[in-house]
Amino acid sequence: MNAVQILTLTMLLAAGGGAQLFKSGKCPDPAVQYNFDPYLGKWFEIQKLPSAFQKGQCATSDYILQSPGVVRVFNRELDDGTVRSAFGTVEVKDPAEPAKLEVTFSDVILLRGSYWLLSTDYDSYALVYSCKSYGLFHVELAWILSRQPTLPKDITEYLLSILSSIGVSVDKMVSTVQDDNLRPGW
């Protein structure tokens, strides 16, 4: 590793990146949802790869069309009894590949990253993948989302198989508790 890569890795770890999954090599380039249209409305997080910025339970996302190719996102989660929320924007970067999106969150600090829709049926599930290359290594994030607080096991296994096929360590995925008794009225 050169000095810049070592410094980058050190800064990421110091900033809480220790929860992220670092893998050697560059990001994969998986196939994304064909004929993608924005998937709007409310989605429940079912599983995710661990991240430094998303540690709570009862996580939901609401997607609202802002303008053609631009969707506003409102994320909420319950973290140690406190509701944490984040507002962001999801944008199509290339109309030829509308499922390869970029998400930006700027509530506290500017967070920007890839947000690729690998698979969705729009009515029950969505599979989102994000990856950032840092020279000799990359950091991946993934989310399995559902329109309901639960998702049938066969669909979850199908979505995990997609992630596995591109080299994601699906054994690192963690389930998100979705308990109406914990969720304070949202």
PEFEN-V639363 format. One record per residue. N is the residue number from 1. PSI is psi in radians with two decimals (NA if undefined). Layout:
# PEFEN-V639363
N:PSI ; N:PSI
This chain:
# PEFEN-V639363
1:2.50 ; 2:3.03 ; 3:-0.66 ; 4:-0.75 ; 5:-0.71 ; 6:-0.76 ; 7:-0.75 ; 8:-0.82 ; 9:-0.76 ; 10:-0.75 ; 11:-0.71 ; 12:-0.75 ; 13:-0.70 ; 14:-0.53 ; 15:0.17 ; 16:0.15 ; 17:-0.07 ; 18:-0.39 ; 19:-0.32 ; 20:2.80 ; 21:1.93 ; 22:2.33 ; 23:2.63 ; 24:2.71 ; 25:-3.06 ; 26:2.89 ; 27:2.52 ; 28:2.92 ; 29:1.34 ; 30:2.78 ; 31:2.53 ; 32:3.02 ; 33:2.21 ; 34:2.50 ; 35:0.81 ; 36:2.33 ; 37:2.62 ; 38:2.37 ; 39:1.90 ; 40:3.00 ; 41:-2.86 ; 42:2.41 ; 43:2.48 ; 44:2.37 ; 45:2.23 ; 46:-0.84 ; 47:2.77 ; 48:2.80 ; 49:2.47 ; 50:2.54 ; 51:2.72 ; 52:-0.42 ; 53:-0.04 ; 54:1.66 ; 55:-0.10 ; 56:-2.97 ; 57:3.08 ; 58:0.58 ; 59:2.33 ; 60:2.77 ; 61:2.37 ; 62:2.22 ; 63:2.22 ; 64:2.23 ; 65:2.14 ; 66:-0.76 ; 67:2.96 ; 68:2.17 ; 69:0.01 ; 70:2.18 ; 71:2.33 ; 72:2.47 ; 73:2.41 ; 74:1.91 ; 75:2.45 ; 76:2.58 ; 77:2.78 ; 78:2.08 ; 79:1.88 ; 80:0.79 ; 81:-0.05 ; 82:2.32 ; 83:2.14 ; 84:2.43 ; 85:2.76 ; 86:2.44 ; 87:2.42 ; 88:-3.12 ; 89:2.33 ; 90:2.19 ; 91:2.51 ; 92:2.20 ; 93:-0.49 ; 94:1.94 ; 95:-0.39 ; 96:-0.37 ; 97:1.25 ; 98:-0.26 ; 99:-0.09 ; 100:1.63 ; 101:2.95 ; 102:2.33 ; 103:2.47 ; 104:2.25 ; 105:2.28 ; 106:0.44 ; 107:-0.90 ; 108:-0.96 ; 109:2.78 ; 110:2.03 ; 111:2.23 ; 112:2.43 ; 113:2.98 ; 114:2.65 ; 115:1.52 ; 116:2.21 ; 117:1.83 ; 118:-0.62 ; 119:2.46 ; 120:2.60 ; 121:0.09 ; 122:-0.45 ; 123:-0.47 ; 124:-0.60 ; 125:2.77 ; 126:2.51 ; 127:2.08 ; 128:2.43 ; 129:2.46 ; 130:2.49 ; 131:2.49 ; 132:2.16 ; 133:2.46 ; 134:1.02 ; 135:-1.76 ; 136:-0.13 ; 137:2.96 ; 138:2.81 ; 139:2.26 ; 140:2.60 ; 141:2.63 ; 142:2.59 ; 143:2.38 ; 144:2.14 ; 145:2.70 ; 146:2.67 ; 147:-0.33 ; 148:2.86 ; 149:-0.18 ; 150:2.88 ; 151:2.34 ; 152:2.52 ; 153:-0.69 ; 154:-0.61 ; 155:-0.76 ; 156:-0.79 ; 157:-0.68 ; 158:-0.82 ; 159:-0.67 ; 160:-0.61 ; 161:-0.59 ; 162:-0.82 ; 163:-0.77 ; 164:-0.65 ; 165:-0.36 ; 166:0.17 ; 167:0.15 ; 168:2.39 ; 169:1.49 ; 170:-0.33 ; 171:-0.24 ; 172:-0.15 ; 173:2.45 ; 174:2.49 ; 175:2.53 ; 176:2.20 ; 177:2.25 ; 178:1.61 ; 179:1.98 ; 180:-0.47 ; 181:-0.42 ; 182:-0.53 ; 183:2.03 ; 184:1.20 ; 185:0.36 ; 186:NA
